[in-house]
Every structure is written in structure tokens, then in C-alpha cells.
Amino acid sequence: MTDWLHPSLVLLLGAAALPLLPAAARRIWLVLVPLFGLAAVFSLSPGTHGQFEFLGMRLITGRVDELSLVFAYVFGIILVIGMIFALHLRDTVQHVAALTYAAAALGAVLAGDLVTLYVFWELMVITSVWLIWRRGTDVSYASGMRYLIIHAIGGVLLLAGVVVYYQTTGSIAFDQIETGSPAFYLILVAFMINAAVPPLHAWLSDAYPEATVTGAVFMSALTTKTAVYVLMRGYPGLELLMWMGAIMTWYGVVFAVLANDIRRILAYHIISQVGYMVCAVGMGTSLALSGAAAHAFTHILYKALLFMGAGAVIYMTGKSKLTELGGLYRSMPWTFVLFMVGAVSISGFPLFSGFVSKTIIIEAAAVEYHGVIYLMLLTAGAGTFLSIGLKLAWFTFLGRDAGLRPKEAPANMLIAMALAAAACFLIGVMPGPLYSILPAAIDYNAWTLGHVLKEMQLLLFTGLAFFLLLRFVGGKNKIALDVDWIYRGGGRALAATVRDRVSYTNSALRGVFMDSLVAWMARVKRRHGRDGKLARSWPTGSMAFWVVVLLASLLIFGIRQP
Amino acid sequence: MLGRWLERLVSRGRLLSLITLGLMAALVVADIVIPPAYIRFPWDGLGGFAAVLGFVGCAFFIALAKGLGQLLLYKPEDYYGEEHEHEAPGPERSRDD
């Protein structure tokens, strides 16, 4: 126990101490705690740490291997960057929630057994929801509540899966889960909810755009990537995931084209990008799995950068819709340039991080001769550039001038964005260090002439189509329905109708029952009541008459007796 | 400083787009001339395949999304009965300290 320090413990203690500090010291503490956490992550040595017995189960809080380390490193890095971005904020509840949330995510990727995983899984939900609620609007409250309910359902499925798994195998070890058992499906669905696999994804595009400016940065990084990690651990090579992942890449693109809210566009592109990773998990080859890990690493950095850029715009203008934005490059040039670094990274432009990670997954599809998957992933790359590098950037920062003249974002925001942008660029030009920490050594070079030619053609011609179709792609003052309609719109109306029917039928049935009860009571009363036939007091004469009848019958029957 | 730089770039937008178009043409020519490193799929040997895919893919996504939107998915913003409050720009509500 003494030879290692759990990074989550560092963050949890730091979070617990935060409210006790005087206000002036909190800002320093907010930078120090993530740095301590990051130091704890970097000091992790491969092996199994932090084991103890609990209720007869062997819990492992620290499984440190190549796979968990990739995710732990990037979670640690993004916590530092995200906290710098949130430094201007005077909201201790949100800071504590963010630190605890990151601690939970780290705990989940380091968990070596399903029970520990479940505990941290649930902790992630109940901490992250505060990053939505602290926006303080009615919309964010309702959205956070839906987020909480969906994840509560996911948590119950995971718990049920763990219980069934323990009952059938007698073990709680978290490794590849055997196909076909009920536990296999229960845990899979729980993981797929967090990975935002359609149709279980609507919580993401519903809640992330309603979160706080700073909270969305953490959320974009942690929940779905933890899900990618557990899928890699539990379900590598599951063909269903390969197809679902490829569908995800397109699904996100199509809905991002429809979206008007800038962070909703980004949220749909989380689904699209996580699709690449889920698809790679489904392929399950060592190249694909390394590609998924690499893409998760780069994705966290550029997606956080994009959420920071969009957040800075919302923070400085108070507006979040493309139809209300435009021409901001004059007033927020640094935000614009840093945002564009994220945009070209996610699109996979050579020199930036998406190029060196996304292409691994596409290559993995090619070497396995998955032609359809290969084309789907490649085309989704064009769609990514369309929505983020072109549509979002054009209608927010360039294009029509909406007349907004905000100041440039505060220094702490720009510093955080610059750190993330620098990471995106450095990984893009020097992928070596990233490749060296992947779960399996890969023999892959992104920087071949063929790759560069293909990627540049794909993206630049996407740009051509965009500008030719410019008048069709702008945001619209509308919302696009997604499957959350089932519980927000139609399903809700259906539930209300069913509820009204049931309550009407109930009251009608009660009425019928009560009426017949009353009628029956009246009948009983007539017969057995005070004046009823059976309860009347009889006159003595009739008594004497009946005695005579009795005696007479006795006489008659007695005579016939021998 | 950066703002002025960007301003200068934007004012030369036409020139920039011409340069980009030239680069695109050069890329396609290069792709046709340079033999592919490997042929794993039927389309690997076709020069400019990625360019066509990018162009058609982009148009396809726009058409698909807007078609779905017009036919089925677009609804007024208050469809769910939620009204987004307009938040003031700048510092968010200070909640403690």
C-alpha cells in the first residue's frame, strides 16, 4: 500500500480541502491539486496496487498497465488544462464537482474489478450532473435531471450485470467478458449508454450544451472516454461494436449539420469521434485497439480545446446560436485562432493531432479489408471538417458580422486553450511519444505521401462543396428532434395519454363497483334488515300453527313406523 | 496585433481561395501521377478518389441532413416548451465567496 498513491485519492482530498480554504488561496489550490494529481498519475508504476478484501471480495483499486495508463495520463493532463480554464470562476461547488468527477474517472480506468468500477462509475454521474445544474437556468436543471435519470438506469444495468456475472462465474475480475451470458449484455448496454452509442446517446447532445461554460470541458473529456476504455477492456473484437461505431461517425455528422447551438454541434461530434473508437474496439486487432487509445488521447485534447473556444464565445457574448453569432474574429482573434487549431485537429489535417490518430483506425480497417467501414470512416472525416472546421467556424467567427463587439476572453481561458492547442500541434508533428505509450507497439507511419495526399484532397474538396452550398448550411432557428423525443415529446405525450386513460378507466370501474355494492346492500337490507322477511318478529298464532304442523307430520310419519 | 494580421488575410480572401484552388488541382494531379503505395481496395488505384469522396460526401451529408430536417426533424425552438433565458455576457453569477 505504501509503494503507490492513488491519483483519485489526491484529487478527492484536494476537493475536500477546497471549501475550507480562504477565498484568496482557492485559486492557487485549484492549480496545485490537478498538478499533484498529474504527478501521482506519472508516478504510477505498472502492476496491481491497492488490493484489499471487502465483504469476501477482492477489490483492486489500482490496475496499472499500458491501457489504463494512456487514459490516466490524458485525464490528468486535461484536468490541469480544464482547471486553468475555470480559474476565473467563483463557484466552489462546481470546482469540487469537477475535481471529484475527474477523481472518479481516474478511479474507473484504474479499477481492476467490476465492483470498484461500479462505485467510481456512479460517482462520475452524481458529480458531473452538478456541472450542468450550476448553469442555474430552468433548462439546465431539466436537462441535468434527464442526464441523471438516464445514467441512473445505466448504473442499475451495470450493477445488475455485475451481480449476474458474480453469480455465474464467482468472480468480479474485470477482463474480457465472456460472450452470451445475461451479464454480457447487461454490462454491454450500460457501457454503450456512457459511450453514447445511438439510440442510447441522446443524453449527451441534450445535456452538454446546457452545462456550464467550464463544466462542459470536463464532461467532453471524461465520461465517453471512460466508456471507450471499459469497452476496450471488456469487449474487444465484438463485431456489433464495429458497425455501431461506424454508424455513430455518420450519426453525429448528420445531426451536427442540423444543429444551431455551437456546443450542440460539438456534442454531436463527440458521438461521431467516439464512433471511430468504438468501431476500432469492434475490429479488435492490436493496431485498431492502439488506434482507439491514441484517438481517445488526441480527441480529449482537441475536443476540450473546441469546447473551451465555444465556451469562451458564450462567456463573452452570452449567445450560443450560429444564427446570433458571426464575425467574431475581429473582437476575439486569439480565441478564433486557438479554436481553429482544435478544428483542424479534429478534422485530421496533417500537422495536427487528429491526423496521426484517426488514420490509424482507418488503416486498421483497410488492412482487415473492411471496405464499407473504411469508406464510412473516411467520409465521416469530411463531415467532421464540414461541421466544425467550416460551418461552426464560418458562422461564428467569420461570415456575416452580427454586430457583436465582445472583449477577448480572459487570460486564464486563453492560456488553457493555448496549452491544449500546443499539445494538438506537438502530437501532430511528433507522434512518436504518443505512439510509444500505446497498449501495443504499432508499426504505423501517418506521415506517408499517400496519407497526406488522400487526407488533403478529402478535406479541401469538402471545403469546396461547403462554399458552393454555403446558403444551405447555415444554422436555422429551429431544433432538430433526436431520440430524446421519446421521453421529452411523443413518448411523454403518449405516457400522459395512457395515464389519463388509466385514471379514467380506474374511476369508471370504481363507479360501477360502488354502484353494484350499493344495490347489493339494499337487497340485503330488504331481506335481512329490520323489516326483512327473515328478521321479522312473528306473531304467537303463527308459532302455534307451525307447531301443529310439526306435530301432525310427526303423527303421520310415526304411524307408518312399524 | 493578431487581429490586424487576420484582417489582412481576410481582405485578401479572393487571392487565398485562388491559391487554395491551385493547391487542390496540384493535389489531384499529384495523386493521379504518383502510383499508390498499395492497392487493397478497387478504388485505391484511382487518382483523385479522395477528392471526389470529399466533395460528394460533403454534399451528401448536407442533403441527407437537410432532407431529414425538413421532412421530419426540424421543429420550432419552443417545441419542448423550454425557453432559453438570455444570459448576460461576462462573469457568470457569483455563487459564493
Interface residues (C-beta under 8 A of the other chain):
Chain A: A23 R26 H88 L89 R90 D91 T92 V93 R134 G136 T137 D138 V139 A142 T212 V213 V253 V254 F255 V257 L258 Y315 M316 T317 G318 K319 Y329 R330 P333 W334 F336 V337 A366 V367 Y369 G371 Y374 L375 L378 T379 A382 G383 L386 L398 P406 T448 L449 G450 L453 K454 E455 M456 Q457 L458 L459 L460 F461 T462 G463 L464 A465 F466 F467 L469 F472 V473 K476 N477 K478 I479 A480 L481 D482 R488 G489
Chain B: L2 G3 W5 L6 E7 V10 S17 T20 L21 L23 M24 L27 V28 A30 D31 I34 P36 A37 Y38 R40 F41 G48 A50 A51 V52 L53 G54 F55 V56 G57 C58 A59 F60 F61 I62 L64 A65 K66 L68 G69 L72 L73 Y74 K75 P76 E77 Y79 Y80 E82 E83 H84 E85 H86 E87 A88 P89 G90 P91 E92 R93 S94 R95 D96 D97
